Amino acid sequence: MFLGFLPYVIVIFIVTGLFILLVDAKMYKKAKQKKERKASLIFGWMNIALGLGLFLINWIYNHFIW
């Protein structure tokens, strides 16, 4: 079973995670907002982990199960 939108979702997760880490976290660091920076780091890494996890699950499914 092929879900046509899954590659787009994976890219969106990874790109938004990188954007959060590279832009938001630095902005909060300059403004010395520790809680907001910590939250943006957590959400950025969560987005990247979700994107990579979905990629890995999709790859395993397409190569070994389907």
C-alpha positions in Angstrom: 0.0 0.0 0.0 1.4 3.3 -1.1 0.4 6.5 0.6 1.1 9.3 -1.8 1.4 12.1 0.8 3.9 10.4 3.1 7.1 11.6 1.5 5.8 15.2 1.7 5.0 14.7 5.4 8.5 13.4 6.1 10.1 16.3 4.3 7.9 18.8 6.2 8.7 17.3 9.6 12.5 17.4 8.9 12.5 20.9 7.4 10.3 22.4 10.1 12.5 20.7 12.8 15.6 22.2 11.3 13.9 25.6 11.0 12.9 25.5 14.6 16.4 24.6 15.7 18.3 27.0 13.5 16.0 30.1 13.7 13.7 29.9 16.8 16.3 28.5 19.2 18.8 31.1 18.3 16.3 33.9 18.5 15.3 32.8 22.0 18.9 32.5 23.0 19.6 36.1 22.0 16.5 37.2 23.9 17.7 35.2 26.9 14.4 33.3 27.1 15.4 30.0 28.6 12.1 28.2 28.8 11.1 29.1 25.3 14.5 28.1 23.9 14.2 24.7 25.7 10.7 24.2 24.4 11.8 25.0 20.8 14.8 22.6 21.1 12.5 19.9 22.3 10.0 20.5 19.5 12.6 20.8 16.9 14.3 17.5 17.8 10.9 15.9 18.0 10.0 17.0 14.5 13.3 15.7 13.2 12.9 12.4 15.1 9.4 11.9 13.8 10.5 12.6 10.2 13.4 10.2 10.4 11.2 7.6 12.1 8.5 7.8 9.5 11.1 7.5 6.8 12.6 4.4 8.4 9.2 2.8 8.9 8.2 3.6 5.4 11.5 2.2 4.0 11.2 -1.0 6.1 7.6 -1.5 5.0 8.4 -1.0 1.3 11.5 -3.2 1.2 10.7 -6.0 3.6 7.0 -6.3 4.1 5.3 -5.2 0.9 
